[in-house]
């Protein structure tokens, strides 16, 4: 879900476009019928999928990456979405069908990955100042999150849950994210699923390095939660992805209000650019033996350190399809 949640508004961008280890769940509300609570997603069913098929369209960003007579594909995703996005668009579907393996940031279907995530979420909470813990409890309650959940697990995960609750208020759910649609399609056709990263890599980016850093993450998260501009930023991110507006996404640093200080820029560099070489290595290794459909958060695809540029530098022919 949300990674390296230190910079202003960075956590929202991370939750939607940069990281994807909680792509199949949702933040549960304690009282789902309360008007003040975030809505909950309906689990995909036949009716929901038929409705999505009627609105199927290519969304996001897709590149073909070719080398050695073999084509693979690189798809920029949103890790949260809307029910009508569960059906793949025609070019996305056709490209996926040409490949032998689906590669996600991490393979959430792997039992070992699931076990590692369970262990991480059951770790001890951080020690926070009393006044900050009181503010976190108030935000937690306002989002109708289960009170007991705040008593266990890393504070960094609680911050991520707040970010996703904000997204759910705007109709964006991890259950309907692009990875979920790709997973459902691949499982139906028995296409293997692999991870480009280890869960330990993603956890190392999510978890704070010390209590002071964790405290700063919570303060930033609460500032975003209170900021009336946060919904506007979420909407802009969503619009850029739906419309395939690569130019606006490439200008993210100019309008996210999240890269204003050296520490924010360092955090974002670790979150996005710092992970790209490792994912490029994994794509290159997989491509040597099979056509790959690699689906990663869209922020990993922009700029001179993005995956398309890195793969081109390794001798791939890179062609944007949409």
Buried (B, 14 or more C-beta within 10 A) or exposed (E): BBBBBBBBBBBBBBBBBBBBBBBBBBBBBBEEEEEEBBEBBEEBEEEBBEEBEEEBEBBBBBBBBBBEEBBBBBBBBBBBBBBBBBBBBEBBBEBBEEBBBBBBBBBBBBEEBEEBBEEBEEBEBBEBEEEBBEBBEEBBEBBBBEEEBBEEBBBBBBBBBBBBBBBBBBBBBBBBBBBBBBBBBBEEEEBEBBBBBBBEBBBEBBBBEEEEBBBBBBBBBBEBBEBEEBBEBBEBBBEBBBEBBBEBBBEBBEEBBBBEEEEBBBBBBBBBBBBBEEBBEBBBEBBEEBBBBBBBBBBBBBBEBBBBBBBBEBEBEBEEBE
